[in-house]
Amino acid sequence: MLDLALQEDHFAFVGAGVMRALLERYRPLEDWQGFADSWNDLAADPYLARVGLHRRRRHAVFAAGAQGPVRRQPHQPHYQSRDYNNLQGGIAREFQPIEDRIAEGASLRTVLEFSRDLFAGLSPQTPQWRIEVHQFRIEARADAAGQPTPEGVHRDGVDYVLVLLIDRHNISSGTTSFHLADGTEIGSFTLTRPLDAALAADRHVYHGVTAVAPLDPDRPAWRDVLVVTFVAAPQA
């Protein structure tokens, strides 16, 4: 069903209960609480801060074949061309690495293996994948809404994207929408529970997320997500 939705609609919403069941076919998520707590130790995004927006993140790169292990790669910058990111494209952005204990833990490994198996089934012609993993915390303040997609409705310039909600605290909105190239909206939903997920075949649809604002302006407010992108690796 999920692969059919991605083939036909090019995006899908998976509720938390279904997503947990899909992941636990691989192994129990015994370290989930520690995995989620690691979002409390993300570094400020210095690039976004230059335009007055508030986001924290860590980043890592992995590689995988259609089968076999998912292997972490040496730490490296994150790069997008201005064709896909008109706000921060064209810059090799250096972010703090995802901590080893998180990268090697059951929760992240399970998410990566599940994603690889799903996307490899949709693209059996792809022998090797480049995988980028981003931990994001979008902070909202009384005087400044949090911007999950400050570049607006966009594509990421990859083949597939998974967005997994980790936590949302004291926020409203944060609605994910999908669009055709002409801007026509073809679907929307809001990730509200930990493990709610959005998936997309990025070459076919554009996506964006509405700004988040504090429910209580006197308390901290944030939206934590894991974003995983898959793109066919260049062949030597």
Summary of the structure (lengths in Angstrom):
residues: 236
radius of gyration: 16.8
end to end distance: 34.5
largest distance: 54.2
contacts: 724
relative contact order: 0.22
helix: 21%
strand: 37%
